[in-house]
Amino acid sequence: MEITLVQNEVTEIETDVLVVNLFEGVTSPGGATGAVDKMIGGLITDLIVDGEISGSESELTLIHTSNSVYPDLKASRVLIAGLGSSDRIDTNAIRRVSATVIRKLREVGVKKFATIVHGAGIGGVDVSSSAQSLVEGSLLGAYRFLKYRTTDTKRKPDVESMVIVESDSSKLTAIGAAIKKGVTYSNAEILARDLVNEPANKLSPANLASVALKVANDNGLQCEVLDEADVSALGMGAYTGVAQGSSRPLKFIHMSYLGDSSNLENNLWLIGKGITFDSGGISLKPGLGMGKMKGDMGGGASVIAAMDAIAQLKPNVNVHVVCAATDNMPGGTAQRPGDVVTAMNGMTIEVDNTDAEGRLTLADAIGYALSKNATRIVDVATLTGAARIALGDGVSPVFGNDDDLISAVLKSSEVVGEPMWRLPLDSVTKRQNASRVADVKNTGGRGGGSTTAAHFISDFAGETPWVHIDIAATSMLDSVRGWFPVGATGVPTRSLVDLALRLGK
């Protein structure tokens, strides 16, 4: 969708639909909505009085404003979007309303529309944040994965153009910058969604590496892809153990953005789990729902996609992305429960369950990052079903060993509307990973499953500031929720982009 900014009065804009807004409880609209109301003879006020418009969040009222009836108004239709209570307006509400609006416009066949920036200056939401949220809600809310839907002739086409209208010239620079940022954030998250939604037969480790190479080439970044011989030479026995059951070759991806090349210690390593299909291996998963395991590379998708935005926004920090990509398959050469593998850092691991494979690949990815002098590490993984039991599918659990880095991650998640919640790394659950035959075991039983998985990863991070984000429940949804669609959400791509900007100020 093309997005443009114009300076004008809303009543002067010729468009298929003009979107204005209304707060709950307002009986006499002001501002842009009031100007439109005056042009159409107080019709909006009449509808409020009659109880047909309340201003509740995401309430939509479409009014036909034919030029023959209302010659002073240039828009053919007006859509009044409810913003809810002015006491509760925030960037998430603006994203939700914008997503609802864009889907409504598509439903009625609108190709082009104009809108004001919703909620700016109300409840502490500045015009930049409002404009960015408007853009993100619209682009992310419009998302559909239709690549393989070839016979759906009744499908409504996407909205083609959005014009953001602002009459105050002093706000244009801020809004313009916010639009650019919102588009960059959204496009990155859309890339992550596309990757997660791809069928596993269309997205192999090699395909994922090709996407990373393209992102790097498009943005002038460094990207190195290691093969099995390369990682074996580095001692990545945990990673190669997972990969040995698959007929598709592993690919170890390392992308680099140098935003502070004179200070290489000022770095952030984003490590994403990249299991392009997870059958569970010998510890085979149940067949019901296994198709969703095409999305077990959601962490890898998010870090690769985040790098696309980071390279464009250019924070003053060196960012590295690592993804140890492979399938986890139950072939004749697959590793077995009870096997012992040796990670890159020399630690031995008892493979108690081959379906606890993601943490094995992360162990060697973190070992690689530390060998390259990583000073801050954030790993992202669709790691445990226990994350859904703990927090449901609306919040991603976060673990870590550094309060400052955890706080920065949580702040970024709050800003972009991708909820996260910190869970503890306690000494009791840590003992569940103890092994009688190796240094550590890759599972700790059913109790505290997300926590024991995080404990396992923490053993490889050591004292280096580290955060683990478990997106197993939030990476894919079964129903539309605000600006999140059915299928891949792209979480936490925008959080990672915001984190890099936050650390790079």
FENJOSUL-V357814 format. One line per field, one symbol per residue. ss: DSSP state (@ for helix, = for strand, . for the rest). A space follows every 10 residues. Layout:
BEGIN
ss=???
END
This chain:
BEGIN
ss=.======..@ @@....==== ===....... @@@@@@@@@. ..@@@@@@@. .........= ====...... ......==== ====...... @@@@@@@@@@ @@@@@@@... .====..... ......@@@@ @@@@@@@@@@ @......... .......... ======..@@ @@@@@@@@@@ @@@@@@@@@@ @@@@@@@... ....@@@@@@ @@@@@@@@@. .=====.@@@ @@@...@@@@ @@@....... ========.. ......==== ========.. .........@ @@@@@..@@@ @@@@@@@@@@ @@@....=== ========.. .........= ==.....=== .......@@@ @@@@@@@@@@ @....===== =....@@@@@ @....===== ..@@@@@@@@ @@@@@@...= ==....@@@@ @@@......= =.......@@ @@@@@@@@@@ @...====== .....==... =..=..==.. ..@@@@@@@@ @@@..
END
